[in-house]
Amino acid sequence: MASAALEAHRPVILAPLGRSWRMLVAARMVADGGATRAELAKDLGALTAHRLSPAEWRGVLDHETAALLAEGYATEARSRVTLTAAGHTAALEALGIKPAAKPLRLLWSDVRDIRLIAVALGIEGEPAAKLRLLGRPDGLRAAVLQTTYALTLRSRTSPARLRAALAVIALQRAFGNSIRDAMDAGAGLSAKAGRLLAGQLAHKPRDFGTDARLIAALAAEAVGSPQSDADAVRAAILRRFVGEIAPAGPRAIVTAPVIAALAPPLPAAGMPLGAVTRPPAASRPDLEGFAKAIQALAGACAEGWPGNRKAYISDIWLALRSNHPQWGLSEIEFKSMLAEAHRTGHVILANADLKDRRSLAKVQMSALAFKNAVLHYVRVTD
């Protein structure tokens, strides 16, 4: 009879374990063969301290522990609370772990730093081999950025590949999110140019110097972490996760993933709203519109003779800033868009073979690295 009652309650209990205070309590119990009430208060209190006072957390903990005990999902002996077979199955399901033939021995550090992080990012259904990468700083940052920018990458993604994917996102945004053939976009950019372009996704765009620093900074900003080390990023993810959990109750559940697809990410906590002053993507031109504007500006400042007229890229940049301030483009975005327009045949760029001392400054400011060449001019098609 008791077994039938337990089965009847199981669908009701399993749903709240998805994203609730009860799931947090069960997640701690599923590790280390259970936990004392003191361990529950200490280990989970560290995750909830930003939202609940110690007294409030003790009240929530008592409520959720009592509920698990009453429903037959946990037992208590000598102040140690352990999950029953049904509770263990429910906790594993909430954490995205497939039950094994032999009981799994899980450590709290692994549950906290890998499984709860996966739940917070909404990727708990990914293969275990991929989730194990969350235990490494590079794997954690890659997962945050893949989730934030909806990237489709392999399980083990090198910093160079991740930087290239982020550069494509930045290029798409520069074109008002209307660029086509996104898979090939930015293919001709050098590693440095791609890193500079990807750096435009930061709240304060800059040259990060290396792919590793770029990825670490963007991942930290995506989750609102003031520091970029892995421990700080994990703490920020879990704080957001706890912040999304509904108030304690028998049916409390939050279904939306904590880290939504953000492009660009929101300002970090504590950053003044004025720090991000970019216009909306809708104000940016598409590839064809950009190419037409470039041709018009190039025609107004071109040099040479009919059939061989060219305009310095630096002159076009100055004219574009004056004529289209509503686009809010940075110079690296402009040059990257120009390289993409050249790659797709919408504009034709050329190299300055003969460098006159009088125009050396313009040549240097116009330099645009594309594949194995450095280009300086836009050809005007008469």
Backbone torsions as a table, in degrees:
resi	resn	phi	psi	omega
1	MET	NA	-44.8	178.2
2	ALA	-63.1	-37.8	178.8
3	SER	-63.2	-41.5	178.9
4	ALA	-64.1	-39.5	178.7
5	ALA	-65.0	-39.7	179.0
6	LEU	-63.8	-43.5	178.6
7	GLU	-62.9	-37.2	179.7
8	ALA	-65.5	-33.1	-178.3
9	HIS	-83.3	-19.0	-171.1
10	ARG	-56.6	-46.5	179.6
11	PRO	-59.0	-33.6	179.8
12	VAL	-70.3	-39.2	-176.6
13	ILE	-76.9	-38.1	-176.1
14	LEU	-61.7	-38.5	-177.2
15	ALA	-63.4	-49.5	178.3
16	PRO	-61.8	-27.5	179.5
17	LEU	-65.1	-14.0	-179.5
18	GLY	-59.3	-59.1	-178.6
19	ARG	-144.3	86.7	-175.2
20	SER	-156.5	168.1	173.5
21	TRP	-59.7	-36.1	-179.3
22	ARG	-63.1	-37.9	177.8
23	MET	-63.8	-40.2	177.6
24	LEU	-60.0	-44.9	-179.6
25	VAL	-64.1	-45.2	179.7
26	ALA	-65.2	-35.5	179.1
27	ALA	-63.3	-37.8	176.9
28	ARG	-70.7	-36.7	-179.6
29	MET	-69.5	-30.9	-176.4
30	VAL	-70.7	-18.1	-179.5
31	ALA	-95.2	150.9	174.2
32	ASP	59.5	22.6	178.5
33	GLY	68.5	28.4	179.8
34	GLY	109.0	-177.6	-177.8
35	ALA	-155.8	151.1	173.0
36	THR	-77.2	164.7	178.0
37	ARG	-63.4	-33.0	177.2
38	ALA	-65.6	-40.3	178.2
39	GLU	-67.3	-39.8	177.0
40	LEU	-60.7	-45.5	-178.6
41	ALA	-64.4	-40.3	-177.4
42	LYS	-72.9	-53.6	-173.0
43	ASP	-69.1	-42.0	-179.8
44	LEU	-82.1	-27.7	176.7
45	GLY	-62.8	-31.0	177.6
46	ALA	-65.5	-26.5	179.6
47	LEU	-85.5	-23.3	-172.8
48	THR	-109.0	0.1	-173.2
49	ALA	-60.6	-29.1	-178.4
50	HIS	-74.5	-16.4	-176.6
51	ARG	-112.3	-34.7	-176.2
52	LEU	-123.2	143.7	172.4
53	SER	-72.5	163.1	178.1
54	PRO	-55.0	-40.1	-179.9
55	ALA	-67.1	-41.7	178.6
56	GLU	-63.3	-42.3	-179.5
57	TRP	-64.5	-38.9	178.2
58	ARG	-62.1	-37.2	177.1
59	GLY	-64.9	-44.3	177.5
60	VAL	-63.1	-44.1	-179.0
61	LEU	-61.3	-44.7	178.9
62	ASP	-62.8	-40.4	-179.1
63	HIS	-63.9	-47.7	-175.8
64	GLU	-72.6	-36.4	177.5
65	THR	-65.6	-41.9	178.1
66	ALA	-62.5	-38.4	179.0
67	ALA	-64.9	-42.8	179.1
68	LEU	-65.0	-38.1	178.1
69	LEU	-68.0	-43.1	-177.4
70	ALA	-65.8	-34.4	-177.9
71	GLU	-84.7	-1.6	179.4
72	GLY	81.9	18.4	179.8
73	TYR	-95.8	-6.3	178.1
74	ALA	-152.7	158.4	174.8
75	THR	-131.1	157.8	-179.2
76	GLU	-131.1	132.9	177.1
77	ALA	-146.9	125.8	-179.8
78	ARG	54.5	45.5	177.4
79	SER	67.2	6.1	177.6
80	ARG	-104.7	127.2	-177.8
81	VAL	-104.1	125.9	178.9
82	THR	-127.2	153.5	179.2
83	LEU	-82.7	143.5	171.1
84	THR	-76.9	178.1	178.7
85	ALA	-59.5	-41.6	179.3
86	ALA	-67.2	-41.6	178.8
87	GLY	-66.2	-38.2	178.1
88	HIS	-62.6	-43.1	178.4
89	THR	-63.6	-42.6	-179.7
90	ALA	-64.0	-41.3	-179.9
91	ALA	-66.3	-42.6	178.4
92	LEU	-61.4	-41.6	180.0
93	GLU	-64.1	-41.4	178.8
94	ALA	-63.8	-31.2	-179.9
95	LEU	-90.1	0.8	178.6
96	GLY	76.7	23.3	-179.4
97	ILE	-102.8	129.0	178.2
98	LYS	-78.1	129.7	179.1
99	PRO	-60.1	140.1	-179.9
100	ALA	-106.4	165.2	179.5
101	ALA	-62.0	-41.2	176.5
102	LYS	-98.2	145.0	178.5
103	PRO	-56.7	133.5	-180.0
104	LEU	-81.4	137.0	174.9
105	ARG	-102.4	108.8	-176.0
106	LEU	-109.8	141.1	174.6
107	LEU	-93.9	145.0	179.5
108	TRP	-60.2	-36.9	179.7
109	SER	-61.2	-38.5	178.8
110	ASP	-71.9	-41.4	178.5
111	VAL	-62.5	-44.8	-177.7
112	ARG	-69.1	-48.4	-171.0
113	ASP	-86.2	-15.0	-179.0
114	ILE	-119.7	-58.5	-172.8
115	ARG	-71.6	-44.0	178.0
116	LEU	-69.0	-34.6	175.8
117	ILE	-62.5	-42.8	179.4
118	ALA	-62.3	-41.5	178.0
119	VAL	-63.3	-43.2	-179.7
120	ALA	-62.7	-37.1	179.6
121	LEU	-82.5	-8.9	-179.5
122	GLY	77.6	24.2	-177.3
123	ILE	-120.6	23.5	-176.8
124	GLU	-63.6	-17.3	179.5
125	GLY	-85.3	-1.9	179.6
126	GLU	-70.2	159.0	178.4
127	PRO	-57.1	149.3	-177.3
128	ALA	-59.1	-36.8	-179.4
129	ALA	-61.8	-37.4	178.7
130	LYS	-72.2	-38.5	-179.0
131	LEU	-68.3	-30.3	178.7
132	ARG	-61.2	-25.5	178.6
133	LEU	-65.7	-18.7	177.5
134	LEU	-64.2	-19.9	177.8
135	GLY	-75.0	-11.0	178.4
136	ARG	-104.9	144.0	-178.9
137	PRO	-55.6	-44.0	-178.3
138	ASP	-68.5	-37.5	177.9
139	GLY	-67.3	-39.6	178.2
140	LEU	-62.6	-47.5	-178.8
141	ARG	-64.7	-40.7	179.2
142	ALA	-62.8	-40.9	179.7
143	ALA	-64.5	-40.5	178.5
144	VAL	-61.9	-45.6	-177.8
145	LEU	-71.6	-36.4	176.7
146	GLN	-62.1	-40.4	179.7
147	THR	-72.4	-42.3	-177.4
148	THR	-64.0	-44.0	-174.9
149	TYR	-105.3	11.7	177.5
150	ALA	53.1	47.8	180.0
151	LEU	-86.3	145.8	174.7
152	THR	-109.6	103.7	-176.4
153	LEU	-131.8	167.1	177.5
154	ARG	-71.5	167.9	-179.7
155	SER	-58.8	-50.0	178.5
156	ARG	-104.4	103.9	-176.7
157	THR	-110.1	126.8	179.6
158	SER	-70.9	155.7	176.6
159	PRO	-55.7	-35.3	-179.6
160	ALA	-65.4	-43.0	178.8
161	ARG	-66.5	-39.4	179.0
162	LEU	-67.1	-41.0	176.1
163	ARG	-61.1	-42.0	178.8
164	ALA	-62.6	-41.0	178.5
165	ALA	-65.3	-39.0	177.9
166	LEU	-67.6	-35.3	177.3
167	ALA	-63.7	-37.4	177.2
168	VAL	-64.1	-41.0	177.6
169	ILE	-60.9	-44.1	179.7
170	ALA	-64.9	-37.5	178.7
171	LEU	-68.5	-40.0	176.2
172	GLN	-60.3	-43.0	179.0
173	ARG	-64.7	-38.8	178.8
174	ALA	-60.7	-32.8	178.0
175	PHE	-91.1	22.5	178.0
176	GLY	67.2	28.7	179.4
177	ASN	57.7	30.7	-178.5
178	SER	-119.9	9.0	-176.4
179	ILE	-72.5	142.6	177.2
180	ARG	-99.0	169.6	178.0
181	ASP	53.2	48.8	-175.1
182	ALA	-60.6	-28.5	-177.4
183	MET	-63.6	-32.9	-178.3
184	ASP	-97.8	-5.8	-176.6
185	ALA	-62.1	141.4	178.0
186	GLY	72.1	13.7	-174.9
187	ALA	-64.4	-27.7	-176.4
188	GLY	-91.3	-1.4	-177.5
189	LEU	-75.6	143.4	174.9
190	SER	-72.9	169.4	179.0
191	ALA	-60.2	-42.0	-179.9
192	LYS	-65.7	-44.2	179.4
193	ALA	-63.9	-40.3	178.0
194	GLY	-64.6	-38.0	178.6
195	ARG	-67.5	-41.8	176.9
196	LEU	-62.1	-39.9	-180.0
197	LEU	-67.6	-46.0	178.3
198	ALA	-61.9	-30.8	178.3
199	GLY	-64.8	-15.4	177.1
200	GLN	-69.9	-14.0	177.2
201	LEU	-76.3	-15.4	-178.9
202	ALA	-72.7	157.8	177.9
203	HIS	-62.0	-35.9	174.7
204	LYS	-120.7	90.4	-175.7
205	PRO	-56.1	135.3	-179.8
206	ARG	-165.2	172.9	175.8
207	ASP	-87.1	116.1	-177.9
208	PHE	-84.2	-7.8	175.0
209	GLY	87.1	-45.5	180.0
210	THR	-136.9	158.8	177.6
211	ASP	-63.3	-38.5	-177.9
212	ALA	-62.7	-43.5	179.9
213	ARG	-68.5	-37.5	177.1
214	LEU	-60.4	-49.5	-177.1
215	ILE	-65.0	-42.3	-179.7
216	ALA	-63.0	-42.4	-178.2
217	ALA	-68.4	-43.6	-179.6
218	LEU	-66.4	-38.2	178.1
219	ALA	-65.2	-41.6	178.8
220	ALA	-63.8	-43.1	178.9
221	GLU	-64.4	-36.8	-177.1
222	ALA	-62.0	-32.0	-178.4
223	VAL	-105.5	3.6	178.1
224	GLY	75.7	30.1	179.3
225	SER	-90.7	132.7	178.9
226	PRO	-72.3	-21.9	176.5
227	GLN	-117.0	158.8	-176.1
228	SER	-102.4	0.2	178.9
229	ASP	-70.4	158.8	-172.6
230	ALA	-61.4	-39.9	-179.2
231	ASP	-63.3	-40.3	179.5
232	ALA	-67.6	-37.9	179.0
233	VAL	-66.1	-44.2	177.6
234	ARG	-60.1	-44.6	-179.5
235	ALA	-61.1	-40.4	179.8
236	ALA	-66.1	-40.3	178.7
237	ILE	-62.6	-45.8	-178.6
238	LEU	-68.6	-34.6	175.7
239	ARG	-62.5	-42.8	177.5
240	ARG	-64.5	-40.1	179.9
241	PHE	-61.3	-48.6	178.5
242	VAL	-62.4	-37.2	178.9
243	GLY	-65.3	-23.8	-179.8
244	GLU	-88.3	-13.0	-177.6
245	ILE	-70.4	136.3	-178.8
246	ALA	-68.2	161.5	177.5
247	PRO	-55.2	149.2	-176.6
248	ALA	-59.0	138.4	179.1
249	GLY	176.2	167.1	-175.3
250	PRO	-66.8	-21.1	-178.6
251	ARG	-125.7	23.0	-178.5
252	ALA	-67.6	129.9	179.7
253	ILE	-158.2	141.3	174.1
254	VAL	-122.3	124.7	-173.4
255	THR	-98.5	-21.4	-176.0
256	ALA	-78.6	138.4	175.9
257	PRO	-62.8	149.3	-176.3
258	VAL	-68.3	-44.4	-179.3
259	ILE	-96.1	103.7	179.4
260	ALA	-83.6	166.8	177.5
261	ALA	-72.9	108.5	-176.3
262	LEU	-114.4	129.3	176.7
263	ALA	-147.8	101.8	-2.5
264	PRO	-81.1	167.9	178.4
265	PRO	-65.5	156.9	179.8
266	LEU	-73.1	159.2	177.6
267	PRO	-58.1	144.4	-179.9
268	ALA	-67.1	158.3	-179.6
269	ALA	-59.5	133.6	179.2
270	GLY	88.2	-10.5	-179.9
271	MET	-83.0	132.4	179.2
272	PRO	-62.0	144.6	-176.1
273	LEU	-61.5	-28.2	-178.9
274	GLY	-71.8	-6.7	-178.4
275	ALA	-68.3	-24.3	178.4
276	VAL	-113.8	107.7	-174.2
277	THR	-121.4	35.5	-179.0
278	ARG	-83.0	144.4	176.0
279	PRO	-71.3	162.5	178.8
280	PRO	-65.5	154.8	-177.3
281	ALA	-59.5	-27.6	-177.3
282	ALA	-63.6	-21.0	-178.8
283	SER	-81.7	-10.9	-178.9
284	ARG	-83.4	151.2	179.7
285	PRO	-81.5	158.9	169.4
286	ASP	-81.9	-178.2	-174.5
287	LEU	-61.9	-44.6	-179.3
288	GLU	-65.7	-42.2	179.1
289	GLY	-64.8	-39.0	177.8
290	PHE	-63.7	-45.1	-178.9
291	ALA	-62.3	-41.0	178.1
292	LYS	-63.1	-41.2	179.0
293	ALA	-65.1	-39.5	179.8
294	ILE	-65.0	-43.2	179.4
295	GLN	-62.4	-40.4	179.8
296	ALA	-65.8	-43.7	179.8
297	LEU	-68.7	-38.5	179.2
298	ALA	-64.9	-39.4	179.6
299	GLY	-62.4	-29.5	-177.6
300	ALA	-79.5	-21.4	-177.1
301	CYS	-125.8	17.9	-177.5
302	ALA	-75.5	155.9	175.5
303	GLU	-122.5	160.2	178.1
304	GLY	115.2	-157.5	-176.4
305	TRP	-125.8	161.6	-177.9
306	PRO	-52.5	131.1	-177.8
307	GLY	92.8	-14.1	179.3
308	ASN	-145.5	51.8	179.7
309	ARG	-98.7	135.0	-178.3
310	LYS	-138.4	149.6	178.6
311	ALA	-124.5	137.6	177.0
312	TYR	-63.7	139.2	178.1
313	ILE	-60.7	-36.5	179.8
314	SER	-64.4	-38.4	178.0
315	ASP	-65.6	-40.2	179.4
316	ILE	-65.6	-38.8	179.1
317	TRP	-61.6	-43.9	178.9
318	LEU	-64.6	-40.9	179.3
319	ALA	-67.7	-38.6	-179.3
320	LEU	-64.9	-40.0	179.2
321	ARG	-62.3	-34.3	-179.7
322	SER	-78.5	-38.0	-174.2
323	ASN	-88.7	-25.2	-177.4
324	HIS	-132.4	57.9	179.7
325	PRO	-65.3	-23.4	-178.0
326	GLN	-67.1	-17.0	177.9
327	TRP	-73.0	-28.5	177.9
328	GLY	61.3	35.7	-177.7
329	LEU	-80.5	143.8	168.5
330	SER	-89.1	166.7	-178.1
331	GLU	-64.4	-39.2	-179.9
332	ILE	-67.3	-36.9	176.1
333	GLU	-64.1	-43.6	179.7
334	PHE	-59.4	-48.3	-177.7
335	LYS	-67.9	-35.3	178.0
336	SER	-68.5	-39.2	176.0
337	MET	-64.5	-38.4	179.0
338	LEU	-65.7	-40.2	177.2
339	ALA	-63.7	-39.6	178.5
340	GLU	-66.6	-40.2	177.7
341	ALA	-64.3	-35.4	176.6
342	HIS	-68.5	-42.5	-179.1
343	ARG	-61.7	-38.1	-177.8
344	THR	-89.2	2.0	175.8
345	GLY	82.4	12.4	179.7
346	HIS	-80.0	-28.7	172.3
347	VAL	-136.2	162.9	179.3
348	ILE	-120.7	123.0	178.2
349	LEU	-101.9	155.0	-178.1
350	ALA	-140.3	159.8	-179.9
351	ASN	-94.4	144.9	175.7
352	ALA	-87.1	96.2	-177.3
353	ASP	-68.8	-47.1	-179.2
354	LEU	-100.0	117.6	-175.5
355	LYS	-106.2	106.6	177.3
356	ASP	-79.3	138.7	178.7
357	ARG	-56.5	-34.3	-177.7
358	ARG	-67.0	-25.0	-178.9
359	SER	-111.5	14.0	-175.6
360	LEU	-61.3	-39.3	-179.2
361	ALA	-63.6	-42.3	178.3
362	LYS	-64.4	-39.8	179.5
363	VAL	-61.8	-44.9	-179.2
364	GLN	-65.3	-42.0	-180.0
365	MET	-70.6	-24.3	-177.9
366	SER	-85.8	-13.8	-172.3
367	ALA	-53.4	127.0	178.9
368	LEU	-132.7	113.0	-179.5
369	ALA	-80.4	124.2	178.4
370	PHE	-139.8	117.8	-174.9
371	LYS	54.4	-121.4	-177.5
372	ASN	-102.7	16.8	-177.4
373	ALA	-123.6	159.5	171.8
374	VAL	-117.7	120.4	-173.2
375	LEU	-109.6	150.5	-174.1
376	HIS	-131.9	-22.0	-172.8
377	TYR	-117.8	157.4	163.7
378	VAL	-111.3	123.6	178.6
379	ARG	-76.5	138.0	179.2
380	VAL	-97.0	123.1	177.9
381	THR	-90.4	107.4	-179.1
382	ASP	-78.0	NA	NA
